[in-house]
Amino acid sequence: MYNRIFDHNWDFKTADTKEFTHCYHAYPAMMIPQVARTLIEQFAPKDKCDLLFDPYMGSGTSLVEASLKGINSIVPISIPWLN
């Protein structure tokens, strides 16, 4: 099968998950900001990331984290009651 690797860098048990604007509303399946932040830090091209595309958006966690890093973000979502 595969060997499981335990990486404690992904352990956010003691992290403040309600920092910045992440506490404004309850969302049942919210990605905690530390996950989005870590993904951006580890996988965004260094000094080349100008735009984050989030096709699902959810509660906007990745958009907030991108903004905090100075990265623009877009979502391809149409909200009928805003049109």
ROMAR-338299 format. One record per residue: x, y, z of N, C-alpha, C, O, CB in turn. Coordinates in pm, 1 decimal. Glycine has a CB too. Layout:
BEGIN
n_px:X, n_py:Y, n_pz:Z, ca_px:X, ca_py:Y, ca_pz:Z, c_px:X, c_py:Y, c_pz:Z, o_px:X, o_py:Y, o_pz:Z, cb_px:X, cb_py:Y, cb_pz:Z
...
***
This chain:
BEGIN
n_px:84.3, n_py:-118.0, n_pz:0.0, ca_px:0.0, ca_py:0.0, ca_pz:0.0, c_px:89.3, c_py:125.0, c_pz:0.0, o_px:153.8, o_py:153.1, o_pz:-101.0, cb_px:-96.2, cb_py:-0.5, cb_pz:122.9
n_px:94.5, n_py:198.4, n_pz:107.4, ca_px:182.3, ca_py:314.1, ca_pz:117.9, c_px:220.8, c_py:333.0, c_pz:264.4, o_px:152.1, o_py:285.9, o_pz:355.0, cb_px:113.6, cb_py:442.2, cb_pz:61.1
n_px:328.8, n_py:400.9, n_pz:284.9, ca_px:372.9, ca_py:430.7, ca_pz:420.8, c_px:315.5, c_py:564.3, c_pz:463.6, o_px:333.4, o_py:665.2, o_pz:395.3, cb_px:527.4, cb_py:431.9, cb_pz:430.5
n_px:248.3, n_py:564.9, n_pz:573.7, ca_px:190.3, ca_py:688.5, ca_pz:625.3, c_px:299.7, c_py:772.8, c_pz:689.6, o_px:380.0, o_py:723.0, o_pz:768.4, cb_px:77.3, cb_py:658.5, cb_pz:726.9
n_px:301.5, n_py:898.6, n_pz:655.5, ca_px:397.8, ca_py:992.7, ca_pz:712.5, c_px:322.4, c_py:1088.2, c_pz:802.4, o_px:226.1, o_py:1151.8, o_pz:759.6, cb_px:475.7, cb_py:1070.0, cb_pz:601.3
n_px:365.2, n_py:1098.3, n_pz:925.3, ca_px:304.3, ca_py:1191.8, ca_pz:1018.8, c_px:385.8, c_py:1319.5, c_pz:1020.5, o_px:504.3, o_py:1318.8, o_pz:1053.9, cb_px:294.4, cb_py:1130.9, cb_pz:1160.6
n_px:321.7, n_py:1428.0, n_pz:984.7, ca_px:387.2, ca_py:1558.7, ca_pz:981.3, c_px:315.7, c_py:1649.2, c_pz:1079.3, o_px:202.2, o_py:1689.8, o_pz:1054.6, cb_px:386.6, cb_py:1620.0, cb_pz:837.5
n_px:379.1, n_py:1681.0, n_pz:1188.3, ca_px:316.1, ca_py:1761.3, ca_pz:1292.6, c_px:303.8, c_py:1909.4, c_pz:1255.5, o_px:247.3, o_py:1987.9, o_pz:1331.6, cb_px:394.3, cb_py:1747.9, cb_pz:1420.4
n_px:356.4, n_py:1947.3, n_pz:1139.2, ca_px:337.4, ca_py:2084.8, ca_pz:1092.3, c_px:191.5, c_py:2110.9, c_pz:1055.9, o_px:150.7, o_py:2226.2, o_pz:1041.8, cb_px:427.6, cb_py:2112.9, cb_pz:971.4
n_px:113.3, n_py:2005.1, n_pz:1040.8, ca_px:-27.4, ca_py:2017.7, ca_pz:1006.8, c_px:-117.2, c_py:1999.3, c_pz:1129.1, o_px:-237.5, o_py:1978.1, o_pz:1114.1, cb_px:-64.2, cb_py:1916.7, cb_pz:899.7
n_px:-62.1, n_py:2006.8, n_pz:1246.6, ca_px:-137.3, ca_py:1993.8, ca_pz:1371.2, c_px:-173.3, c_py:2133.7, c_pz:1420.4, o_px:-86.7, o_py:2208.3, o_pz:1466.1, cb_px:-55.3, cb_py:1915.2, cb_pz:1479.5
n_px:-299.6, n_py:2168.2, n_pz:1410.8, ca_px:-344.3, ca_py:2302.4, ca_pz:1448.2, c_px:-436.6, c_py:2299.3, c_pz:1569.9, o_px:-521.8, o_py:2386.8, o_pz:1585.2, cb_px:-415.6, cb_py:2368.7, cb_pz:1330.7
n_px:-420.3, n_py:2199.9, n_pz:1655.8, ca_px:-509.2, ca_py:2184.0, ca_pz:1770.8, c_px:-512.2, c_py:2306.2, c_pz:1861.2, o_px:-617.1, o_py:2339.1, o_pz:1916.6, cb_px:-467.7, cb_py:2064.1, cb_pz:1850.9
n_px:-399.7, n_py:2373.7, n_pz:1877.0, ca_px:-392.8, ca_py:2489.2, ca_pz:1967.6, c_px:-400.6, c_py:2622.3, c_pz:1893.5, o_px:-386.1, o_py:2728.0, o_pz:1955.0, cb_px:-264.6, cb_py:2484.0, cb_pz:2048.4
n_px:-423.1, n_py:2618.5, n_pz:1764.2, ca_px:-425.9, ca_py:2741.0, ca_pz:1683.8, c_px:-555.3, c_py:2818.5, c_pz:1703.4, o_px:-660.5, o_py:2760.6, o_pz:1730.7, cb_px:-407.7, cb_py:2707.8, cb_pz:1536.4
n_px:-546.0, n_py:2950.4, n_pz:1688.9, ca_px:-663.9, ca_py:3036.9, ca_pz:1694.4, c_px:-730.0, c_py:3034.3, c_pz:1557.0, o_px:-682.2, o_py:3099.5, o_pz:1464.2, cb_px:-625.9, cb_py:3184.0, cb_pz:1736.6
n_px:-837.8, n_py:2960.9, n_pz:1543.2, ca_px:-904.2, ca_py:2946.6, ca_pz:1413.1, c_px:-1004.0, c_py:3058.7, c_pz:1384.7, o_px:-1069.3, o_py:3057.6, o_pz:1280.3, cb_px:-975.3, cb_py:2813.2, cb_pz:1406.2
n_px:-1016.7, n_py:3153.1, n_pz:1473.7, ca_px:-1112.7, ca_py:3262.4, ca_pz:1456.7, c_px:-1044.3, c_py:3398.3, c_pz:1445.0, o_px:-1103.8, o_py:3500.7, o_pz:1478.3, cb_px:-1210.2, cb_py:3264.4, cb_pz:1573.2
n_px:-920.0, n_py:3399.8, n_pz:1397.9, ca_px:-848.4, ca_py:3525.8, ca_pz:1383.4, c_px:-894.6, c_py:3602.9, c_pz:1259.7, o_px:-960.5, o_py:3547.0, o_pz:1172.0, cb_px:-698.6, cb_py:3500.2, cb_pz:1375.9
n_px:-860.4, n_py:3728.9, n_pz:1253.6, ca_px:-896.7, ca_py:3818.1, ca_pz:1143.6, c_px:-1048.1, c_py:3815.2, c_pz:1120.3, o_px:-1124.6, o_py:3836.5, o_pz:1214.4, cb_px:-821.5, cb_py:3778.3, cb_pz:1014.5
n_px:-1092.1, n_py:3789.7, n_pz:998.5, ca_px:-1236.5, ca_py:3789.3, ca_pz:969.4, c_px:-1295.6, c_py:3649.5, c_pz:971.5, o_px:-1411.7, o_py:3631.3, o_pz:934.9, cb_px:-1262.8, cb_py:3852.9, cb_pz:834.3
n_px:-1219.0, n_py:3551.5, n_pz:1013.1, ca_px:-1265.0, ca_py:3412.9, ca_pz:1008.9, c_px:-1372.0, c_py:3382.4, c_pz:1113.6, o_px:-1422.5, o_py:3270.3, o_pz:1118.7, cb_px:-1147.9, cb_py:3320.0, cb_pz:1028.1
n_px:-1406.5, n_py:3478.4, n_pz:1195.4, ca_px:-1506.5, ca_py:3454.2, ca_pz:1300.4, c_px:-1638.6, c_py:3526.6, c_pz:1272.3, o_px:-1729.1, o_py:3522.2, o_pz:1355.6, cb_px:-1451.5, cb_py:3498.6, cb_pz:1435.9
n_px:-1651.7, n_py:3592.1, n_pz:1158.5, ca_px:-1769.6, ca_py:3674.4, ca_pz:1132.5, c_px:-1898.7, c_py:3594.5, c_pz:1117.5, o_px:-2006.1, o_py:3643.5, o_pz:1152.5, cb_px:-1747.5, cb_py:3755.1, cb_pz:1009.0
n_px:-1889.6, n_py:3474.5, n_pz:1067.0, ca_px:-2010.8, ca_py:3394.0, ca_pz:1052.8, c_px:-1977.1, c_py:3245.4, c_pz:1067.8, o_px:-1864.5, o_py:3202.0, o_pz:1043.4, cb_px:-2078.5, cb_py:3420.8, cb_pz:915.8
n_px:-2075.7, n_py:3171.6, n_pz:1107.5, ca_px:-2057.9, ca_py:3026.5, ca_pz:1121.8, c_px:-2080.8, c_py:2960.5, c_pz:986.4, o_px:-2175.7, o_py:2993.5, o_pz:915.2, cb_px:-2155.4, cb_py:2967.5, cb_pz:1229.4
n_px:-1996.0, n_py:2870.4, n_pz:953.0, ca_px:-2008.4, ca_py:2795.9, ca_pz:827.2, c_px:-1976.1, c_py:2651.4, c_pz:861.7, o_px:-1867.7, o_py:2624.6, o_pz:913.3, cb_px:-1912.2, cb_py:2852.8, cb_pz:712.8
n_px:-2066.1, n_py:2557.3, n_pz:835.0, ca_px:-2050.7, ca_py:2420.7, ca_pz:886.7, c_px:-1927.6, c_py:2344.4, c_pz:837.1, o_px:-1878.4, o_py:2256.1, o_pz:907.3, cb_px:-2170.9, cb_py:2342.9, cb_pz:851.8
n_px:-1878.1, n_py:2375.8, n_pz:720.4, ca_px:-1764.6, ca_py:2300.7, ca_pz:666.0, c_px:-1644.7, c_py:2391.3, c_pz:641.5, o_px:-1573.1, o_py:2375.2, o_pz:542.7, cb_px:-1804.4, cb_py:2230.9, cb_pz:536.1
n_px:-1623.7, n_py:2484.7, n_pz:730.1, ca_px:-1518.9, ca_py:2584.5, ca_pz:711.9, c_px:-1378.2, c_py:2524.7, c_pz:720.4, o_px:-1346.6, o_py:2449.4, o_pz:812.6, cb_px:-1534.1, cb_py:2693.8, cb_pz:815.3
n_px:-1295.9, n_py:2559.4, n_pz:623.9, ca_px:-1154.4, ca_py:2523.4, ca_pz:630.6, c_px:-1089.6, c_py:2621.8, c_pz:727.9, o_px:-1109.1, o_py:2742.7, o_pz:715.5, cb_px:-1084.8, cb_py:2527.3, cb_pz:487.1
n_px:-1014.0, n_py:2572.0, n_pz:822.9, ca_px:-951.6, ca_py:2664.0, ca_pz:917.6, c_px:-843.2, c_py:2743.4, c_pz:845.4, o_px:-779.6, o_py:2692.0, o_pz:753.4, cb_px:-892.4, cb_py:2587.3, cb_pz:1039.7
n_px:-821.7, n_py:2868.4, n_pz:886.7, ca_px:-727.6, ca_py:2954.2, ca_pz:814.6, c_px:-585.2, c_py:2900.6, c_pz:810.5, o_px:-511.8, o_py:2927.6, o_pz:715.5, cb_px:-726.5, cb_py:3089.5, cb_pz:876.4
n_px:-546.0, n_py:2825.8, n_pz:911.1, ca_px:-409.7, ca_py:2773.6, ca_pz:914.3, c_px:-383.5, c_py:2675.2, c_pz:799.9, o_px:-271.2, o_py:2667.2, o_pz:750.0, cb_px:-383.1, cb_py:2705.8, cb_pz:1048.0
n_px:-485.9, n_py:2600.4, n_pz:758.0, ca_px:-469.8, ca_py:2508.6, ca_pz:645.3, c_px:-451.6, c_py:2588.0, c_pz:515.9, o_px:-359.4, o_py:2560.7, o_pz:439.0, cb_px:-591.9, cb_py:2413.3, cb_pz:634.1
n_px:-538.3, n_py:2685.2, n_pz:491.7, ca_px:-526.3, ca_py:2767.9, ca_pz:371.0, c_px:-392.8, c_py:2841.4, c_pz:369.0, o_px:-325.9, o_py:2846.1, o_pz:265.8, cb_px:-642.5, cb_py:2868.9, cb_pz:362.8
n_px:-354.3, n_py:2898.2, n_pz:481.9, ca_px:-227.5, ca_py:2972.6, ca_pz:491.9, c_px:-108.2, c_py:2881.6, c_pz:462.1, o_px:-16.9, o_py:2920.5, o_pz:389.3, cb_px:-212.4, cb_py:3035.2, cb_pz:632.5
n_px:-109.1, n_py:2762.2, n_pz:517.8, ca_px:2.0, ca_py:2669.0, ca_pz:497.1, c_px:8.2, c_py:2623.8, c_pz:351.0, o_px:116.8, o_py:2613.1, o_pz:294.2, cb_px:-12.1, cb_py:2546.6, cb_pz:590.2
n_px:-107.1, n_py:2597.5, n_pz:290.3, ca_px:-109.5, ca_py:2558.3, ca_pz:148.9, c_px:-54.2, c_py:2669.5, c_pz:60.1, o_px:23.5, o_py:2643.6, o_pz:-31.8, cb_px:-252.6, cb_py:2522.6, cb_pz:105.5
n_px:-94.5, n_py:2792.6, n_pz:88.0, ca_px:-44.3, ca_py:2905.9, ca_pz:9.5, c_px:106.5, c_py:2920.2, c_pz:29.0, o_px:180.4, o_py:2938.3, o_pz:-67.8, cb_px:-116.8, cb_py:3037.3, cb_pz:49.7
n_px:151.9, n_py:2912.3, n_pz:153.0, ca_px:294.8, ca_py:2927.5, ca_pz:180.4, c_px:378.4, c_py:2816.8, c_pz:117.6, o_px:488.8, o_py:2842.8, o_pz:69.6, cb_px:318.6, cb_py:2930.3, cb_pz:329.5
n_px:328.1, n_py:2694.8, n_pz:117.1, ca_px:407.5, ca_py:2582.7, ca_pz:66.1, c_px:398.5, c_py:2563.0, c_pz:-84.1, o_px:493.1, o_py:2512.8, o_pz:-144.9, cb_px:365.1, cb_py:2457.6, cb_pz:133.4
n_px:286.5, n_py:2601.5, n_pz:-145.9, ca_px:268.1, ca_py:2567.6, ca_pz:-286.4, c_px:259.9, c_py:2686.1, c_pz:-381.8, o_px:264.8, o_py:2666.2, o_pz:-503.2, cb_px:146.1, cb_py:2487.8, cb_pz:-300.2
n_px:247.8, n_py:2807.2, n_pz:-332.0, ca_px:245.0, ca_py:2923.3, ca_pz:-421.3, c_px:385.6, c_py:2948.3, c_pz:-475.2, o_px:483.1, o_py:2936.4, o_pz:-401.0, cb_px:190.9, cb_py:3049.7, cb_pz:-347.3
n_px:397.1, n_py:2982.7, n_pz:-603.0, ca_px:529.7, ca_py:3015.9, ca_pz:-656.7, c_px:587.6, c_py:3135.5, c_pz:-581.1, o_px:518.7, o_py:3235.3, o_pz:-559.6, cb_px:521.8, cb_py:3046.6, cb_pz:-809.5
n_px:710.8, n_py:3125.3, n_pz:-542.1, ca_px:775.3, ca_py:3232.2, ca_pz:-465.3, c_px:791.9, c_py:3357.1, c_pz:-551.7, o_px:844.6, o_py:3349.7, o_pz:-662.7, cb_px:912.7, cb_py:3185.5, cb_pz:-411.6
n_px:747.3, n_py:3470.6, n_pz:-501.1, ca_px:758.4, ca_py:3601.2, ca_pz:-566.7, c_px:691.0, c_py:3607.5, c_pz:-703.0, o_px:719.4, o_py:3698.1, o_pz:-781.3, cb_px:902.4, cb_py:3637.5, cb_pz:-581.9
n_px:601.6, n_py:3512.1, n_pz:-733.2, ca_px:535.5, ca_py:3511.2, ca_pz:-863.5, c_px:385.1, c_py:3496.3, c_pz:-852.6, o_px:316.3, o_py:3499.3, o_pz:-954.6, cb_px:590.7, cb_py:3400.3, cb_pz:-948.4
n_px:332.6, n_py:3480.6, n_pz:-734.5, ca_px:190.5, ca_py:3451.7, ca_pz:-719.3, c_px:111.6, c_py:3582.2, c_pz:-709.8, o_px:116.0, o_py:3650.9, o_pz:-607.8, cb_px:165.7, cb_py:3363.9, cb_pz:-594.6
n_px:40.0, n_py:3615.3, n_pz:-816.4, ca_px:-39.1, ca_py:3737.8, ca_pz:-821.2, c_px:-187.6, c_py:3711.5, c_pz:-805.6, o_px:-264.2, o_py:3803.7, o_pz:-777.5, cb_px:-14.1, cb_py:3810.4, cb_pz:-950.5
n_px:-229.5, n_py:3586.4, n_pz:-823.6, ca_px:-372.0, ca_py:3557.5, ca_pz:-826.4, c_px:-401.2, c_py:3418.2, c_pz:-771.6, o_px:-334.8, o_py:3320.8, o_pz:-807.0, cb_px:-425.7, cb_py:3570.3, cb_pz:-968.4
n_px:-501.6, n_py:3410.7, n_pz:-684.7, ca_px:-548.5, ca_py:3282.5, ca_pz:-633.2, c_px:-688.8, c_py:3259.7, c_pz:-689.0, o_px:-776.5, o_py:3345.0, o_pz:-675.5, cb_px:-547.9, cb_py:3279.5, cb_pz:-475.2
n_px:-708.8, n_py:3145.6, n_pz:-750.8, ca_px:-838.8, ca_py:3108.4, ca_pz:-806.7, c_px:-901.3, c_py:3005.2, c_pz:-714.1, o_px:-845.5, o_py:2897.2, o_pz:-694.8, cb_px:-825.1, cb_py:3052.5, cb_pz:-953.1
n_px:-1015.4, n_py:3037.1, n_pz:-657.4, ca_px:-1085.5, ca_py:2945.4, ca_pz:-566.9, c_px:-1220.5, c_py:2911.1, c_pz:-629.0, o_px:-1314.2, o_py:2990.4, o_pz:-619.7, cb_px:-1103.6, cb_py:3008.5, cb_pz:-423.8
n_px:-1231.9, n_py:2793.8, n_pz:-692.4, ca_px:-1354.7, ca_py:2760.9, ca_pz:-763.8, c_px:-1475.9, c_py:2733.9, c_pz:-675.4, o_px:-1588.2, o_py:2729.0, o_pz:-725.6, cb_px:-1330.7, cb_py:2643.0, cb_pz:-848.3
n_px:-1456.2, n_py:2716.6, n_pz:-546.5, ca_px:-1569.9, ca_py:2684.8, ca_pz:-460.1, c_px:-1599.4, c_py:2791.9, c_pz:-356.2, o_px:-1715.5, o_py:2809.9, o_pz:-319.5, cb_px:-1545.4, cb_py:2554.8, cb_pz:-390.8
n_px:-1502.2, n_py:2860.9, n_pz:-309.2, ca_px:-1508.6, ca_py:2972.2, ca_pz:-214.4, c_px:-1552.9, c_py:2932.8, c_pz:-74.8, o_px:-1484.5, o_py:2968.5, o_pz:21.0, cb_px:-1600.5, cb_py:3076.1, cb_pz:-266.3
n_px:-1660.3, n_py:2863.3, n_pz:-57.8, ca_px:-1706.2, ca_py:2826.8, ca_pz:76.3, c_px:-1726.4, c_py:2950.4, c_pz:162.9, o_px:-1803.2, o_py:3039.9, o_pz:127.4, cb_px:-1606.2, cb_py:2731.8, cb_pz:142.9
n_px:-1658.1, n_py:2955.3, n_pz:275.4, ca_px:-1672.0, ca_py:3070.9, ca_pz:364.8, c_px:-1570.4, c_py:3179.9, c_pz:333.2, o_px:-1567.2, o_py:3282.6, o_pz:401.0, cb_px:-1656.8, cb_py:3027.3, cb_pz:510.1
n_px:-1488.0, n_py:3159.3, n_pz:232.0, ca_px:-1393.2, ca_py:3263.0, ca_pz:190.4, c_px:-1258.7, c_py:3258.2, c_pz:261.0, o_px:-1181.6, o_py:3353.9, o_pz:253.2, cb_px:-1453.6, cb_py:3396.3, cb_pz:212.5
n_px:-1229.2, n_py:3149.0, n_pz:329.5, ca_px:-1103.8, ca_py:3139.1, ca_pz:404.5, c_px:-982.1, c_py:3159.9, c_pz:316.0, o_px:-892.4, o_py:3236.6, o_pz:351.1, cb_px:-1094.5, cb_py:3004.5, cb_pz:472.7
n_px:-977.9, n_py:3092.5, n_pz:202.1, ca_px:-860.5, ca_py:3105.6, ca_pz:115.3, c_px:-850.3, c_py:3246.9, c_pz:57.5, o_px:-740.0, o_py:3295.9, o_pz:33.2, cb_px:-866.4, cb_py:3002.3, cb_pz:1.5
n_px:-964.3, n_py:3312.3, n_pz:35.6, ca_px:-962.8, ca_py:3449.7, ca_pz:-16.2, c_px:-904.1, c_py:3546.5, c_pz:86.2, o_px:-825.8, o_py:3634.9, o_pz:51.7, cb_px:-1105.0, cb_py:3493.9, cb_pz:-55.0
n_px:-942.3, n_py:3529.1, n_pz:210.9, ca_px:-888.8, ca_py:3614.0, ca_pz:318.3, c_px:-739.4, c_py:3590.7, c_pz:333.7, o_px:-662.0, o_py:3685.9, o_pz:344.2, cb_px:-961.4, cb_py:3586.2, cb_pz:452.2
n_px:-699.0, n_py:3465.3, n_pz:335.0, ca_px:-557.0, ca_py:3433.7, ca_pz:351.5, c_px:-474.5, c_py:3485.2, c_pz:233.6, o_px:-362.5, o_py:3532.6, o_pz:252.5, cb_px:-537.8, cb_py:3282.3, cb_pz:366.9
n_px:-529.0, n_py:3476.3, n_pz:112.3, ca_px:-459.0, ca_py:3531.5, ca_pz:-3.9, c_px:-443.8, c_py:3682.2, c_pz:11.2, o_px:-336.7, o_py:3737.0, o_pz:-15.0, cb_px:-534.4, cb_py:3497.9, cb_pz:-134.6
n_px:-548.9, n_py:3748.1, n_pz:52.6, ca_px:-544.4, ca_py:3892.7, ca_pz:71.6, c_px:-439.6, c_py:3932.5, c_pz:174.7, o_px:-368.4, o_py:4031.1, o_pz:155.7, cb_px:-680.9, cb_py:3944.4, cb_pz:113.8
n_px:-429.6, n_py:3856.9, n_pz:283.3, ca_px:-329.6, ca_py:3885.2, ca_pz:386.5, c_px:-187.5, c_py:3871.1, c_pz:333.8, o_px:-95.5, o_py:3934.5, o_pz:385.5, cb_px:-349.4, cb_py:3792.6, cb_pz:505.1
n_px:-169.0, n_py:3788.0, n_pz:230.6, ca_px:-37.5, ca_py:3769.5, ca_pz:168.7, c_px:-15.3, c_py:3866.4, c_pz:51.9, o_px:89.4, o_py:3862.9, o_pz:-12.6, cb_px:-22.4, cb_py:3625.1, cb_pz:119.9
n_px:-114.0, n_py:3953.1, n_pz:24.8, ca_px:-101.3, ca_py:4047.6, ca_pz:-85.5, c_px:-129.5, c_py:3985.6, c_pz:-220.6, o_px:-82.9, o_py:4035.3, o_pz:-323.1, cb_px:35.5, cb_py:4106.8, cb_pz:-86.1
n_px:-205.7, n_py:3876.6, n_pz:-221.5, ca_px:-239.4, ca_py:3806.0, ca_pz:-345.0, c_px:-385.5, c_py:3833.8, c_pz:-378.8, o_px:-472.8, o_py:3816.6, o_pz:-293.7, cb_px:-213.5, cb_py:3652.4, cb_pz:-331.4
n_px:-413.0, n_py:3875.9, n_pz:-500.4, ca_px:-550.7, ca_py:3894.6, ca_pz:-545.7, c_px:-617.7, c_py:3758.3, c_pz:-559.2, o_px:-550.6, o_py:3656.5, o_pz:-576.3, cb_px:-555.4, cb_py:3972.1, cb_pz:-680.7
n_px:-751.1, n_py:3757.5, n_pz:-551.2, ca_px:-822.2, ca_py:3630.4, ca_pz:-564.9, c_px:-951.4, c_py:3650.8, c_pz:-642.3, o_px:-1010.9, o_py:3758.5, o_pz:-640.7, cb_px:-851.6, cb_py:3569.1, cb_pz:-426.7
n_px:-993.3, n_py:3544.2, n_pz:-710.3, ca_px:-1118.9, ca_py:3547.5, ca_pz:-784.7, c_px:-1194.6, c_py:3417.9, c_pz:-760.1, o_px:-1135.9, o_py:3314.3, o_pz:-728.6, cb_px:-1093.6, cb_py:3568.7, cb_pz:-936.7
n_px:-1326.1, n_py:3426.3, n_pz:-775.3, ca_px:-1411.9, ca_py:3307.9, ca_pz:-764.9, c_px:-1512.0, c_py:3311.1, c_pz:-880.1, o_px:-1566.2, o_py:3417.3, o_pz:-910.5, cb_px:-1485.8, cb_py:3302.7, cb_pz:-626.1
n_px:-1537.5, n_py:3199.0, n_pz:-944.1, ca_px:-1633.5, ca_py:3194.6, ca_pz:-1054.6, c_px:-1772.4, c_py:3159.5, c_pz:-1004.6, o_px:-1828.0, o_py:3056.2, o_pz:-1041.8, cb_px:-1589.1, cb_py:3093.7, cb_pz:-1160.4
n_px:-1827.4, n_py:3243.7, n_pz:-922.2, ca_px:-1954.5, ca_py:3209.4, ca_pz:-861.5, c_px:-2058.6, c_py:3317.0, c_pz:-896.3, o_px:-2029.2, o_py:3436.5, o_pz:-900.3, cb_px:-1939.3, cb_py:3194.3, cb_pz:-707.7
n_px:-2176.6, n_py:3271.0, n_pz:-920.2, ca_px:-2286.9, ca_py:3361.3, ca_pz:-946.1, c_px:-2389.1, c_py:3344.6, c_pz:-833.5, o_px:-2440.9, o_py:3235.2, o_pz:-810.9, cb_px:-2351.0, cb_py:3333.9, cb_pz:-1086.3
n_px:-2416.5, n_py:3451.7, n_pz:-765.2, ca_px:-2513.4, ca_py:3447.1, ca_pz:-656.4, c_px:-2641.6, c_py:3512.2, c_pz:-709.4, o_px:-2645.6, o_py:3633.9, o_pz:-727.3, cb_px:-2459.3, cb_py:3520.3, cb_pz:-525.7
n_px:-2746.9, n_py:3432.2, n_pz:-735.0, ca_px:-2867.8, ca_py:3482.3, ca_pz:-801.4, c_px:-2928.5, c_py:3605.6, c_pz:-735.0, o_px:-2973.0, o_py:3696.6, o_pz:-805.0, cb_px:-2970.6, cb_py:3373.8, cb_pz:-805.8
n_px:-2931.4, n_py:3610.8, n_pz:-603.7, ca_px:-2998.4, ca_py:3723.4, ca_pz:-536.2, c_px:-2915.0, c_py:3850.4, c_pz:-541.1, o_px:-2963.3, o_py:3955.7, o_pz:-499.3, cb_px:-3028.3, cb_py:3687.9, cb_pz:-390.9
n_px:-2790.2, n_py:3844.9, n_pz:-591.2, ca_px:-2709.9, ca_py:3965.8, ca_pz:-607.4, c_px:-2719.3, c_py:4022.1, c_pz:-747.6, o_px:-2679.0, o_py:4136.0, o_pz:-771.2, cb_px:-2565.7, cb_py:3937.4, cb_pz:-573.9
n_px:-2771.7, n_py:3944.7, n_pz:-840.7, ca_px:-2780.4, ca_py:3989.9, ca_pz:-980.6, c_px:-2895.5, c_py:4082.6, c_pz:-1003.1, o_px:-2916.3, o_py:4129.2, o_pz:-1115.1, cb_px:-2792.7, cb_py:3872.6, cb_pz:-1073.6
***
